[in-house]
Amino acid sequence: MAQTMMPSKKNWAVVRRLVGYDRLEWPALPALERIHDLAGDYINFLHPVRKLVSKTCSGPRVTRRYDVTPFHRLLDSGALSIKTTNQLNKRSKDIDRID
C-alpha cells in the first residue's frame, strides 16, 4: 500500500533542502527552527511560485506567464478580513525593505 506524505510532514522539506539531509543532533534544533521561520517568510512573501498562468504562441516564440507569490495570491483571493490583510501587508513590508 503506497503511503502519501501528509502536508504537516512536509513542513520541514524547505529546511531540509537548505541545510541538507544529514543527521543532525538536538543542539542544532534552535538553529533549524530559526531557519524554518525565515525560510517560511521567504517562500510565502518573496519567492514566486512557478505556477503557469498562461502560455501564448506567437510563431516560433512561446511566452509563458507565471503566478505571483503565495502572499499575493492570498490577497487577490479576497478571502481575508481587512484587519488580517493589513497585518500581512505590514509583515510583508517589514520583510521586504526594498519595496
C-alpha positions as CSV (number, residue, x, y, z in Angstrom):
1,M,0.0,0.0,0.0
2,A,1.5,3.3,-1.1
3,Q,1.7,6.0,1.6
4,T,1.4,9.6,0.7
5,M,3.1,12.3,2.7
6,M,0.7,14.4,4.7
7,P,1.1,18.2,4.4
8,S,2.1,18.5,8.1
9,K,5.0,16.2,7.4
10,K,6.3,18.3,4.5
11,N,6.7,21.4,6.7
12,W,10.4,20.8,7.1
13,A,11.1,20.0,3.4
14,V,12.2,23.5,2.7
15,V,14.6,23.5,5.6
16,R,16.0,20.1,4.6
17,R,16.6,21.5,1.1
18,L,18.5,24.4,2.6
19,V,20.7,22.5,5.2
20,G,20.8,19.0,3.7
21,Y,19.6,15.6,4.7
22,D,22.4,14.6,7.1
23,R,21.6,13.5,10.6
24,L,21.6,16.4,13.0
25,E,21.8,16.3,16.8
26,W,19.5,18.0,19.3
27,P,21.7,21.1,19.9
28,A,21.0,22.1,16.3
29,L,17.3,22.3,16.8
30,P,17.0,26.0,17.7
31,A,19.0,27.0,14.7
32,L,16.8,24.8,12.5
33,E,13.7,26.3,13.9
34,R,15.1,29.8,13.1
35,I,15.8,28.7,9.6
36,H,12.3,27.3,9.3
37,D,10.8,30.7,10.3
38,L,13.0,32.6,7.9
39,A,12.5,30.2,5.1
40,G,8.8,30.3,5.6
41,D,8.7,34.0,5.3
42,Y,10.9,33.9,2.2
43,I,8.8,31.3,0.5
44,N,5.5,32.9,1.3
45,F,6.3,36.6,0.8
46,L,9.2,36.9,-1.6
47,H,9.6,33.7,-3.7
48,P,7.3,33.5,-6.7
49,V,5.8,30.1,-7.3
50,R,6.4,28.5,-10.7
51,K,2.7,28.0,-11.4
52,L,1.9,28.5,-15.0
53,V,-0.9,31.0,-15.6
54,S,-0.9,31.4,-19.3
55,K,1.0,30.4,-22.4
56,T,0.8,32.1,-25.7
57,C,2.4,31.1,-29.0
58,S,3.5,33.8,-31.5
59,G,5.0,31.9,-34.4
60,P,8.1,30.0,-33.1
61,R,8.2,32.1,-29.9
62,V,6.3,30.9,-26.8
63,T,5.6,33.3,-24.0
64,R,4.8,31.9,-20.5
65,R,3.4,33.9,-17.6
66,Y,3.8,32.6,-14.1
67,D,1.9,33.2,-10.9
68,V,3.0,35.6,-8.1
69,T,4.0,34.7,-4.6
70,P,1.6,32.8,-2.3
71,F,1.1,36.0,-0.3
72,H,-0.1,38.0,-3.3
73,R,-2.3,35.1,-4.4
74,L,-3.9,35.1,-1.0
75,L,-4.5,38.9,-1.1
76,D,-6.0,38.6,-4.6
77,S,-8.5,35.9,-3.5
78,G,-10.3,38.3,-1.3
79,A,-10.8,35.7,1.4
80,L,-9.1,37.8,4.2
81,S,-10.6,40.3,6.5
82,I,-9.4,43.9,6.3
83,K,-7.6,43.5,9.7
84,T,-5.7,40.4,8.6
85,T,-4.9,42.0,5.2
86,N,-3.4,45.0,7.0
87,Q,-1.3,42.8,9.3
88,L,0.0,40.7,6.4
89,N,0.8,43.8,4.4
90,K,2.8,45.2,7.4
91,R,4.7,42.0,7.8
92,S,5.5,41.9,4.1
93,K,6.8,45.5,4.2
94,D,8.9,44.6,7.3
95,I,10.4,41.6,5.4
96,D,11.0,43.3,2.0
97,R,12.5,46.7,2.8
98,I,13.2,47.4,-0.9
99,D,9.5,47.5,-1.8
